[in-house]
Structure formats: structure tokens, C-alpha cells
């Protein structure tokens, strides 16, 4: 048996090297999984936060994407990094790009890209989301660049130049603009549509990039200048659609709205609307128009 003195002496020697190593190994086995678990949980938390933030951004952008917006191209065609998400010092850039090659006057496509770095945004996307917005009708007022909401709560685009690159409908011949603000029409509640116009001595030319198919075209006129011999011919896709020279004054009278409606088939991807002065018109009676509506007749499911 050990004496009390021998037990005390043995206790004072401490642990052997083998015992220390065994204890360290035991602690490693116990602590490492716990450390990995904490690291993994932290990574998942951060990843979930970033993913959630990114999805929120995408959802917010998607809500704003409206094919009927006239400023769609400006708002969603940006080749610069226009937004970033920052989490724990990490910058996560986002870029909006509109793919105009797959767009037309009715369909708008935008791709939102989420990148891992800013040095090579084009070739290093981490993820992306495409948004498609379509509409079945385009309303464009002529002679006024401001958008207009009519009494039927329908949105009209402001007058603009045709741009084939952006698939942006509008006038191809500039001509001149005019207005008769303060003169009120007696047969419409949307005076503002008819009180402005675009006219040209060489004839008017409006163009709309549209898929091949059948369309209804409505042309808005009003004789606001007291000219009784303003006579013109209406051509859609190069074909004259009026059988006799058209005169807003002859059809409706002075300061009265008149709408001419025609169906047309487009096969070349561009709807052309041309107004030319008829030979019987007065020398200073130039073709003018106040609005154009283009509607799809074949609605895609």
C-alpha cells in the first residue's frame, strides 16, 4: 500500500506526455465539429441574407418593369453597375441590361444580372433573372412629348422620334408641331389629345416595330386651324386605305374630333403609317395628325 507521502509525491509529478496528448486529442474531437458547425451556420446565415436581399432587389425591379412605360428602355438599359449589395464588407454588384434584340414595340425584355465582382461583370455573372413584359396596344399622341392619361384611364405615350435600335416607335419625318390650347372640342372629353398635332409639308411617316401579324390602326384627327381644304391620303404599309381624299373638316367639322380606323397586315416587322397631301388640297394645307393607336388583332395566349 502507498503511504500518504507516496500518494502526495505521485500527485505532484503531474500528467505524462502521453496523457497530455490523449487529452488534446479528445478535446480536438469534441471542439472541431462544434467549430465547423458554427462556421457552417454563419455561412448559411450570410448566404441566406445575401440571397434574400438579392431576391428582394429582383422582385422590386420586376414590379417596376412595365411594358407600357415609355421610359422602359431608359430605365432598364444600363451597362454600368448601378446598384450594389453590401454584406460583411463584401460588395455584390447588380447590373440591369435590356436585351433589345428580342424586343419590339409590344414586348420588352430585361435581364437583371447579379455578379461576384466588378472587375469582369460581363463574363462572371453569378446568377440572372429575365423579365418579359408585354402589352397588346400602343397609344401615341402626336405633337406633344408629354404622356397623357385619358378619361378612360388609358395611357398615351408622348410623341417621340422613331429609333430602330431601341425598338422605339415614333415619327420618322420630323415636320413641325402645333397646338390650339384653349380651343375646346364639342364631341370629346379628351380635348388634350386633339389640341396638339404634328404636320409636314412633305408628308408624315410614323413607324412601329411589330411582329408579323394583323393589326387595327386608329388615327386621331381634328381640324383646329379653320382650314377647310386640308385633304390627305392615308397609307398603311405602303397601301392607300382611303378611297377619297380625307378631310377632318369635311367629315366632322371645325374643332371636332374624328377617328379613322383601319385593319392592316404587317409582314416585314415594321408597321408604316404615312399621311400625304392630296393633289386637291390647298397649297398650305399640310397633312397633320393628333394621335395613333395600334392594337393587336391576334392576341397571343
Protein Blocks (a to p, Z undefined) as FASTA:
>chain_A
ZZfklmmmmmmnopafklmmmmmmmmmmmmmmmmmmmmmmmmmmmmmmmmmmmmmmmmmm
mmmpcfkbmklmmmmmcfbdfbdcdeehiacdddddddfklgcfkbccddddddfbfklm
mlmcfbdcddddddfbdcddehiabdcddfkopacdddddddfklopacdfblbjaddde
hiacfkbcblmlmmgccddfkbpaddddddedddddddddddfkopakbccdddeehiaf
bfbdcdfklmnoghiacddddddddfkopacddddddfkbcfklccddfbdcdddfbdcZ
Z
